[in-house]
Amino acid sequence: MAKLVSKTYGDALFALAVEEHMVDQLYEEAQAVAQILRENTELTRLMNHPKIEKEEKVRLIEDIFKGRIGDELVGLLRMLVQKGHYKETDQVFTYFIDRVKEYKKIGTAYVTSAMELTLQQKQAVEQKLLDTTKYVQFEIHYTTDPALIGGMVIRIRDRVVDGSVRTRLEHLTRDLERIQLKVGAVSYTHLRAHETCADL
């Protein structure tokens, strides 16, 4: 249900943004509003309270945002409250922001390395991603995981490139196990053949 709501409202907002030539404006506003809503737990508590009437929630949204962001996003928030979908607000904004990023060819990459990368290494990673993907710009989130031993793991949407030493060692171990199994099978076959010949 949440996925359907986020797609329905996110697509509608995106279509409006393109039609009215407001992609950049609504993209920036959506990011700002999403951040505010995530950080303001008191507002979330009030907006999700079952005993507060929808009309009161709409007034609260308008008091906070009207005049500070465009009427388009205020209208979207108002509609989500009136339709009982306020809980899906974050998913709606996330879906819309992702659609705009694809439209503007902005990629999002998650890079995990064994140790902190230098600025030069980060620039090299970004350039490599730009050279090998359709994107013209990247938002890259860096994290470290010493368990990788060396190398790095890069995730872009549902695509993962694993160049870590840990994974290479795991592959090598599996390859060695397969070789040992094959050698064992060959030795067993040879032994059985030898036994058969001895029986004759």
N, C-alpha and C positions, 0 to 999 in steps of 0.2 A: 504493500500500500504506500509506504513512504517513498519507495522508488518511483512509483507511478505519479505521486504528487509532485516530487522534485522535478521529474521530466516534464510534466504538464505545465507547471508554472515557470520552470526554467526555460523551456522552449518558447513560451509566450513572451517572456521578458526579452529573450535573445532576438526573437523576430521583431519586436518593437524597437530594440536598440539598433538593429540594422536598418529597418525601415525609416526611422527618424534620424539616422546618422548620429547616434548617441552611444556608440559602442564604447569608446574610451571613457566617457563620463560615467555611464552606468557601471562599467567594469570597476572603476576606482571607487565609486560610491558603494557598490556591493561588497567590495573587499573591506572597506571601512566599517560599514554597518555590521557585517558578519563578525568582525573582530570585537566590536562594541558589545554585541549580543552574547558572544562567548565569554567575555570577561565579566559581564554584569550579571552575577548569579541572582541578585535580589530581583532584578527585572524579570529574569526567567522564572523565578518562583512565583511572582505575581501573575505573569502572563499564563502560567499553567495551573493556577489555582482554580479549582472547580466551582468555588462559591462566588467568584468575581464575575459579574455579568460581562458578556461580550462587548456591549456598548461602552462600559467603563474601560475595558482593555483597549478598545479602538481610540478612546479619548487619550489614554496614556501614551499610546504610540504617536499620536498626532502632536501631543504636547512636547514629546522628546525630539521628534524628527522633522516636523513640518517647518519649512523655512531653512533647514540645515542641509537637507538633501532634496533631490528633485521630486516632483509630485509623482513620478512614475514608481519610484521605490516605496514612497509612503502609501500609494494606492495598492501596491503589491502586499505590503505588510497588513494593511487594513483588510484586504480580501482574505488573506491567510487566517486572520483572526476570526472574521465573520463566518468562514467556511469550517472553522474548527480544526485548522491545519497548522496552528502556530508551532507545534512541536517539530514540524518538518521544515521550519524556516531555514535552519542551518544547511540542511540537505539541498534545499532549493537554491540557495546562494552558491553552494559548492558546485552544483550542477551547472548553473549559469556561468560561473567563473571559469570552469573547465571548458565550456563551449566557446567562450570568448578566447581563451588561450589557444585552442585549436584553430579558431578563425584567424587569429593574429600570428599563428605559427610560433607560439611561445611554448617550449617544452619544459616539463618539470622532471628533474632527475634526482634520484636519491643515491648518493655515493657513500658506501661504507668501506673504510680502509683500516688496515691493521694499526696504523699510527696517524697522527695529525699530518695532513698534507701542507706543504709550503704554498705560498701564494703562487709561485711559478708552476708548481705541480697542478694546482687548481686551474690555472689559466690553460695549461696543456690539456687537462681533462675536458674543459669547456670547448676548446677549439676542436678537439677530436670529436666531440658530440655534434658540434655544428657541421663538421665536415662529413659526418657519416649518417646524418638524419635529415629530415625535411624541414627541421625547425631553423628559424633565423635568430632566435634568442632562447636562452635557457635560465630557468630558476633552479639552482642546484642546492640541495640540502646535504650537508656533509655530516657524517657521524663516524666514530671509530669503534672497532671491535678487535681487540688484541688476539682473539681466538682465530682470526683469519690468517695469522702468522705473517703474511705478506700479501702484496697485490691488493685488489679491490673488487667489490661487487657493485654493479651499477644497475639500478632499476628505473625504467622509463615506462609508465603505464603498466601493461601486463608483460612487458619484455624485460628479462633479467640477463645480464651479461656477468658471469661469474669468473673472474680471473684471479681468484684468491689462491694462495699457496695451499691452504687447507683443502680446498676442493681438488686441486691438482694431485695432492697426496692421496686423497680418497680415491680418485680415479686410478692412480697408479697401483694402489693396494688392490682394488677390484680387478685390474688387469693382471696383476701377479697371481691372484687367486684363480682366475680363469685359466692362466697358463699352467698352474699347478694341477688343476683339475684335468686339463687336457693331457698333461704328461702322465698323470695317474691312470687315466683311461687307456692311454696307449700302452703303458706298462702292463696293465691288467690284461688287455687284449693279447699282447705279445706273450705273456705268461700262459694264458689259456691255450694259445696256439702251440706253444712249446709242450704243454702237458698232453695235448691231443696227439701230437707227433710221437711222444714217448709212449703213449698207450698203444700205438699201432704195432 
